[in-house]
Amino acid sequence: MNAPCHLEMPGTVESCAVFASPHSARVYPPDLLTRSVLDQRALRSSEDAYVDLLVQSAPALGAPLLLGGVPRAYVDVNRAAGELDPALIDGVPRGVLNPRVASGLGVIPRVVAGGRAIYRGKLTRAEAERRIAAFWVPYHDTLSELLAAQRARFGMAILFDMHSMPHEAIAGHARRGQPAPQVVIGDRFGASAAPGLVAAVEGIFAATGLRVARNTPFAGAYVAQTYGQPSQGQHVIQIEIDRALYLDEHRVEPHVGFAGFRALMDDVVAALAALGREGRTAQPLAAE
């Protein structure tokens, strides 16, 4: 049985940073495997596979780490609970749908990568609501409480919402004559985090030699939109990492370069956690 989420707390909380990997769970509920028309490898194409391992050093650096407990193909906690897809869930009225739901990527996804349908037929509304209550609600309750606790300790909180992106998905977003970005930092075009903080994060990744872009093609979804309140001292930055840097995307397994990239990410996580060390104020983060 999948836990709703996994929270790893440091022995002593020394940073106002919080690291989260909502989509890296890789234990699939039996009812999904039974009902899906796809095999498990196809279902795993929606995972941010092994991103949890790339940020696992966070608690040792004094920062909490929150992991989603169920795969994204089952429940997507980076969607609003009300983003129900009428093409998948029986009894949901049709109306004007946002682009995510219309494309099959609502809170209960209808498709995985490449637009491949997960199910034959529909799910009941009761089943959708059961999944949301069992997994979505506890994840967001935990995240809300964690950010509130960080703000109480330090006067501010910084959430690094960690994701991965399929290599093919970003190949078409390269500037003319230049290679595609390897890291995309999303702050909802300045709405979810202070500009000075975003610039610092961009600098940390760029210093490793990785190619970094902002907001294109991923600016941040529900978590960044909901929890990013920089005027209240609560900052959210979504970080997307090119899977080709560490993953065999066809097999959904770490490739030969995984250990080296994880070592690079250990340094990145240490630098990100250092941004939120106790005593740092919100004032310098607000400056360009």
Backbone torsions as a table, in degrees:
resi	resn	phi	psi	omega
1	MET	NA	128.5	180.0
2	ASN	-72.7	136.4	170.3
3	ALA	-74.4	152.0	179.8
4	PRO	-60.3	-36.9	178.2
5	CYS	-166.6	172.4	179.2
6	HIS	-130.6	122.5	178.7
7	LEU	-113.6	122.0	177.7
8	GLU	-110.8	112.7	-178.6
9	MET	-99.1	142.7	174.5
10	PRO	-71.0	160.9	174.9
11	GLY	-58.0	-41.5	174.6
12	THR	-131.9	125.6	178.8
13	VAL	-78.1	114.5	-174.8
14	GLU	-116.1	-3.8	-177.5
15	SER	-134.0	143.7	175.5
16	CYS	-79.8	-0.6	176.8
17	ALA	-73.4	147.7	170.2
18	VAL	-129.0	133.2	175.6
19	PHE	-106.5	137.0	179.0
20	ALA	-135.6	139.4	172.6
21	SER	-128.9	89.7	-172.9
22	PRO	-75.1	-18.9	-169.6
23	HIS	-117.4	20.0	-175.5
24	SER	-100.5	2.5	177.7
25	ALA	-62.5	137.8	-176.8
26	ARG	-130.8	17.5	172.0
27	VAL	-103.4	115.7	-170.9
28	TYR	-95.0	127.3	178.4
29	PRO	-56.9	138.7	-178.2
30	PRO	-56.8	-34.7	-178.3
31	ASP	-67.7	-29.1	175.3
32	LEU	-70.6	-45.5	-179.3
33	LEU	-62.6	-35.2	-179.5
34	THR	-71.7	-39.9	-172.6
35	ARG	-88.4	-21.4	-174.8
36	SER	-75.0	146.0	173.7
37	VAL	-86.0	-3.5	-179.4
38	LEU	-101.3	154.3	172.6
39	ASP	-81.1	172.4	-172.9
40	GLN	-66.2	-34.0	179.7
41	ARG	-65.3	-38.9	176.8
42	ALA	-66.2	-42.1	177.2
43	LEU	-59.8	-36.0	-176.2
44	ARG	-70.6	-10.3	178.8
45	SER	-64.5	-17.0	177.7
46	SER	-88.9	-10.9	-179.3
47	GLU	-69.0	150.6	159.1
48	ASP	-89.0	71.0	-167.1
49	ALA	-60.8	126.8	173.7
50	TYR	67.6	11.3	173.7
51	VAL	-63.2	-30.8	176.8
52	ASP	-58.2	-35.1	178.9
53	LEU	-73.9	-27.4	-180.0
54	LEU	-71.7	-21.9	-178.8
55	VAL	-118.0	15.0	-173.9
56	GLN	-68.3	-13.3	179.2
57	SER	-78.6	-8.1	-174.4
58	ALA	-55.0	-49.2	-178.6
59	PRO	-60.0	-35.4	178.3
60	ALA	-67.0	-17.4	179.9
61	LEU	-99.8	10.1	175.7
62	GLY	89.0	13.2	-177.4
63	ALA	-120.9	135.9	176.8
64	PRO	-64.2	152.1	177.5
65	LEU	-129.6	123.1	179.9
66	LEU	-114.1	126.6	-179.4
67	LEU	-118.8	137.8	173.5
68	GLY	-64.9	146.3	-175.7
69	GLY	-97.4	-7.7	-175.1
70	VAL	-137.6	144.7	-178.7
71	PRO	-60.9	152.0	-178.7
72	ARG	-60.3	-31.5	-179.4
73	ALA	-65.1	-15.9	-178.8
74	TYR	-96.2	-51.2	174.8
75	VAL	-146.7	132.6	179.1
76	ASP	-105.2	107.9	-177.7
77	VAL	-78.0	-3.3	174.4
78	ASN	-97.1	28.7	172.9
79	ARG	-130.4	157.0	173.8
80	ALA	-69.8	148.3	-179.6
81	ALA	-61.2	-25.1	-179.3
82	GLY	-89.2	2.2	-179.9
83	GLU	-82.3	70.8	-177.5
84	LEU	-95.9	137.6	-173.9
85	ASP	-95.9	112.6	-179.2
86	PRO	-65.3	-19.0	177.5
87	ALA	-76.4	-13.9	-179.7
88	LEU	-114.1	-37.4	-169.3
89	ILE	-107.5	120.1	-177.7
90	ASP	-65.5	137.9	176.1
91	GLY	87.9	0.9	176.4
92	VAL	-88.9	122.5	-177.7
93	PRO	-67.3	143.3	176.0
94	ARG	-79.5	144.9	179.6
95	GLY	-166.0	-157.4	177.3
96	VAL	-76.8	118.4	-177.1
97	LEU	-103.0	144.5	173.3
98	ASN	-73.8	163.1	-174.1
99	PRO	-58.8	-32.4	-179.1
100	ARG	-65.0	-49.2	-178.9
101	VAL	-66.7	-41.5	-179.1
102	ALA	-60.2	-30.9	-179.4
103	SER	-87.8	2.4	177.1
104	GLY	94.2	10.9	-175.6
105	LEU	-115.0	53.9	174.7
106	GLY	-83.5	-165.3	-177.4
107	VAL	-65.2	-32.0	168.3
108	ILE	-110.2	100.5	-173.1
109	PRO	-64.0	145.0	175.6
110	ARG	-95.7	-25.4	-176.1
111	VAL	-133.1	163.5	169.1
112	VAL	-110.2	-169.8	-178.7
113	ALA	-53.4	141.8	-179.2
114	GLY	81.0	8.1	177.8
115	GLY	72.5	20.4	-178.6
116	ARG	-79.8	126.6	-177.4
117	ALA	-67.0	137.0	-179.7
118	ILE	-81.6	-37.3	-171.8
119	TYR	-121.4	160.1	164.7
120	ARG	-103.9	115.5	-177.2
121	GLY	91.5	-167.2	-172.7
122	LYS	-110.5	162.7	170.1
123	LEU	-98.9	155.3	175.5
124	THR	-77.0	156.1	175.9
125	ARG	-61.4	-37.4	-179.9
126	ALA	-62.7	-39.3	178.8
127	GLU	-65.7	-43.0	178.0
128	ALA	-60.8	-44.9	-179.0
129	GLU	-67.7	-33.5	176.5
130	ARG	-63.5	-45.1	179.2
131	ARG	-62.4	-43.2	-179.5
132	ILE	-62.6	-44.5	-179.8
133	ALA	-65.7	-36.3	-175.4
134	ALA	-79.3	-30.2	-172.1
135	PHE	-125.0	-46.7	-176.9
136	TRP	-66.7	-49.5	-175.9
137	VAL	-61.6	-49.0	179.6
138	PRO	-63.1	-35.7	178.3
139	TYR	-61.2	-47.6	-176.8
140	HIS	-74.3	-31.0	172.7
141	ASP	-61.5	-44.6	179.9
142	THR	-64.9	-44.4	-179.2
143	LEU	-63.9	-44.5	180.0
144	SER	-60.9	-45.4	179.8
145	GLU	-65.3	-37.3	-179.5
146	LEU	-66.0	-45.5	179.1
147	LEU	-66.3	-38.5	177.0
148	ALA	-62.8	-40.8	179.1
149	ALA	-65.1	-38.9	178.1
150	GLN	-65.0	-41.3	178.4
151	ARG	-65.5	-36.2	178.2
152	ALA	-66.9	-36.8	-179.5
153	ARG	-73.1	-46.1	-166.3
154	PHE	-115.6	-9.3	-175.4
155	GLY	84.8	-1.8	178.4
156	MET	-162.1	165.0	176.7
157	ALA	-143.1	143.1	176.4
158	ILE	-125.5	117.2	176.3
159	LEU	-99.9	120.9	171.4
160	PHE	-99.3	104.6	-176.5
161	ASP	-92.5	106.1	-166.0
162	MET	-97.4	130.9	-178.0
163	HIS	-140.6	173.1	172.4
164	SER	-129.6	157.7	-177.7
165	MET	-128.9	137.3	176.6
166	PRO	-58.8	138.9	-177.7
167	HIS	-57.5	-42.3	-178.3
168	GLU	-64.8	-28.3	-176.8
169	ALA	-68.0	-24.0	-177.7
170	ILE	-105.9	-8.6	-177.3
171	ALA	-60.0	-34.3	-178.5
172	GLY	-82.4	1.2	-177.6
173	HIS	-107.3	11.9	175.8
174	ALA	-72.3	143.1	173.6
175	ARG	-67.7	151.4	-174.7
176	ARG	-54.3	125.1	177.9
177	GLY	80.8	2.8	-178.9
178	GLN	-125.5	153.0	178.7
179	PRO	-70.8	161.7	-179.0
180	ALA	-70.0	154.3	175.9
181	PRO	-65.7	151.2	175.5
182	GLN	-101.7	-19.6	176.5
183	VAL	-135.6	132.0	175.7
184	VAL	-119.0	121.4	179.3
185	ILE	-98.4	122.3	-178.5
186	GLY	-111.8	125.2	175.1
187	ASP	-129.2	24.0	-178.3
188	ARG	52.2	45.6	176.3
189	PHE	55.7	44.4	175.1
190	GLY	93.5	-2.6	-174.3
191	ALA	-86.1	-23.3	-170.7
192	SER	-106.0	-5.6	-179.3
193	ALA	-157.6	153.9	179.7
194	ALA	-66.7	141.8	-175.2
195	PRO	-60.9	-36.2	178.9
196	GLY	-64.7	-37.3	177.3
197	LEU	-66.4	-44.6	179.9
198	VAL	-61.8	-41.4	178.3
199	ALA	-63.0	-38.6	179.1
200	ALA	-65.5	-41.8	179.0
201	VAL	-64.6	-43.6	177.4
202	GLU	-58.9	-41.0	179.6
203	GLY	-64.9	-36.5	179.0
204	ILE	-62.8	-45.5	179.1
205	PHE	-69.9	-42.0	-178.3
206	ALA	-62.7	-32.7	-179.0
207	ALA	-66.0	-19.7	177.3
208	THR	-82.3	-8.6	-176.5
209	GLY	96.1	-1.0	178.2
210	LEU	-76.6	147.1	177.3
211	ARG	-82.6	126.3	-171.3
212	VAL	-120.6	139.3	174.1
213	ALA	-131.5	163.1	176.7
214	ARG	-116.5	128.5	164.7
215	ASN	68.5	-7.2	179.7
216	THR	-129.2	118.0	9.9
217	PRO	-96.0	7.9	-176.8
218	PHE	-125.6	110.7	-176.2
219	ALA	-98.3	-8.7	-174.7
220	GLY	114.4	140.4	-176.7
221	ALA	-113.0	-139.7	-169.8
222	TYR	-57.7	-44.6	-176.9
223	VAL	-61.8	-47.5	179.7
224	ALA	-64.3	-40.3	-179.0
225	GLN	-66.9	-37.5	-173.9
226	THR	-83.3	-42.6	-171.9
227	TYR	-99.6	-15.0	179.1
228	GLY	-75.1	104.2	-179.2
229	GLN	-134.1	69.1	-173.3
230	PRO	-59.1	-30.9	178.7
231	SER	-66.5	-19.2	178.1
232	GLN	-101.6	9.7	-179.8
233	GLY	78.6	20.2	178.8
234	GLN	-122.0	112.5	-172.6
235	HIS	-113.5	138.7	175.6
236	VAL	-128.2	128.2	175.6
237	ILE	-125.5	121.6	175.0
238	GLN	-87.8	132.9	-178.4
239	ILE	-123.1	119.4	178.7
240	GLU	-109.1	130.7	-176.8
241	ILE	-118.0	133.0	178.2
242	ASP	-60.5	120.7	-178.1
243	ARG	-62.8	-27.6	-177.9
244	ALA	-62.9	-17.4	-180.0
245	LEU	-68.9	-22.7	-173.8
246	TYR	-145.9	-5.8	-168.4
247	LEU	-127.6	138.8	164.5
248	ASP	-81.8	101.5	-171.3
249	GLU	-67.7	-29.0	179.8
250	HIS	-70.1	-43.2	-178.6
251	ARG	-88.6	-13.5	-175.3
252	VAL	54.7	51.2	178.4
253	GLU	-139.4	150.8	176.3
254	PRO	-58.1	139.0	177.0
255	HIS	-95.6	-174.6	-171.9
256	VAL	-62.1	-23.1	-179.5
257	GLY	-89.4	5.9	-173.7
258	PHE	-62.3	-46.9	-175.9
259	ALA	-60.6	-42.3	178.9
260	GLY	-65.3	-40.2	179.9
261	PHE	-71.1	-34.8	177.2
262	ARG	-64.7	-36.6	176.6
263	ALA	-64.3	-40.3	176.0
264	LEU	-61.3	-43.1	-179.1
265	MET	-68.5	-29.5	174.0
266	ASP	-58.5	-41.7	178.2
267	ASP	-67.3	-39.7	178.7
268	VAL	-63.6	-47.3	-179.3
269	VAL	-61.2	-39.5	177.7
270	ALA	-61.7	-41.3	-179.8
271	ALA	-69.7	-37.6	177.8
272	LEU	-67.1	-43.0	178.2
273	ALA	-61.9	-35.0	-179.9
274	ALA	-65.0	-26.2	176.9
275	LEU	-62.9	-26.9	-176.6
276	GLY	-106.3	21.2	179.5
277	ARG	-62.2	148.1	178.8
278	GLU	-55.4	136.4	179.6
279	GLY	102.4	-19.2	177.0
280	ARG	-77.4	133.5	-177.3
281	THR	-99.8	167.0	178.8
282	ALA	-72.5	-21.0	-173.1
283	GLN	-59.3	-51.2	-179.0
284	PRO	-66.5	-24.0	178.8
285	LEU	-70.3	-22.3	-177.1
286	ALA	-83.5	-10.7	-176.8
287	ALA	-93.6	146.2	175.1
288	GLU	-75.2	NA	NA
